């Protein structure tokens, strides 16, 4: 299976000038653990739930702190034709839980550890009574 087939659906994005409060609301509303930071249609960074949590934990005001202060600039990314096994190896070695998927400089989506596990286990067939959203049958 390829990354293109395993990554989640369309992903929301933000700008570098978005506040942490705004991005946290977007991420919570869409149930995303990471969000690409886009400028002129191109990926310039990534902000993760870990970044948001760390900032708030350190006492930063989420209404005043901007994404550009916390994001990882020029993040690593995957191309859509990478095998899911190679993506899993890379994510494990680097400690990533989310990686942008980019083609020709444009973001296609985000591959999460959850997406990788679903792809490698065969989804619901490999997960017993659990459904994708974590609820039991």
N, C-alpha and C positions, 0 to 999 in steps of 0.2 A: 504494500500500500504506500502511496505517496502522501507527502504533507498536504498537498492540494485537496486530497480526498478526506483527510482526517481533521483539518482545522475547523474551528467553529464557524458559524455563519458570519454575516457582515458585522464589522466591528465599528463602534463609535470612535471618534477621535477628538482631540482637543488641540488648542494652540498653546504655545509656550507662555502666553500671557493669561491663561485661565487660572483662577485661584484654586487652591487646594480644596477649599470648601465646594466649589463648583464641580471639580473633577471627582471628588468623593461621592457627591450626589449622583453624578452620571454613572460612575462605576457601580454604585449600589443599586441604582434603578435598573441597570442592564445586567446585573450579576456578573460583571467582568472583574477580573483580578489585575488587569493591566490595561493601559490605554496608550495607543500610539500618539505621539505629538507630531502634528503635521504643519508644514509651512509651504505655501505655494504648491500644494498637492504632493509634496515629498516628505518622507519620514525623516525627522530631525532628532527624534528622541523617543523615550518610552518612560511612562510613569506607572509605578506599580502600587499595589495595596501596601506593600512593605514600606515604600517611600512615604506614603501618606501616614501610615501608623507611626513610623519613626519621627516624622516631623511633628505630629500632634503630641507624641510622647515626650519630645524635647521641649514642649511648651510653645512652639511656633503658633501664631494666630492663623488658622486656616482661611480666614477671611482676607488676610493681607499677604500671605505667602503665595508666590506664583509657582506654577509648574516648572518654569525654566530654572528655578532655584534648586529643585530637587530631582528633576528628570535625569536619566542617563542619556547624555547626548550621543549621537551617532551609534546607536546600539547595534549589537550583533543581530543578524537576521537570517532567516532561512529562505531558500528559493523553493517554489512550489513543487518542483520535480525531485526533491530530495526524498529518499526513502524514510519511512517512519522509524525504522530501526536506527538509521544514521542520526536522525533528529533526536531520538531517545538517548543515544549514546552521548551526543553533544550536550543535551540538556542536563544529563546526569553529571557529566564531567565538569561542566561549568557552574552547576548549581542553579540553573534557570528553571523557573516555573512557567514562564511565558516567553515566547519568542515571536517577534513580528515575522510575517511571511510577505516577502517583497518580490515583485516582478517588474523589471524595467524602472526601478526607482519608486514605484507606486505600491502602497500597502494593499494587500489583498485580505489580510486578516491576522489573527493572532493564534498561534498554536500553543495550547496549554498542556500541562502535564496530564490533566484530565482527558484531553483529546487523545494524547498518546496512549494512555492506559486503555481507553475505549477501543482504539484501533488495534492494539496488541492483544487484547483479550477477546476480541470479537463482539464487543458491545454487550447487549443484554443477554445473549446466549452464554457469554462467559462470566456474567455477573450474577447468575442465579436469580433471586427474587427482587433484585434492586433495579430500579429504573434510572434513566440518565439524570434525572433531577434529584436523585437521592431518596425518593420515596419508595416504600415497599409496595408490592402489589396488594 
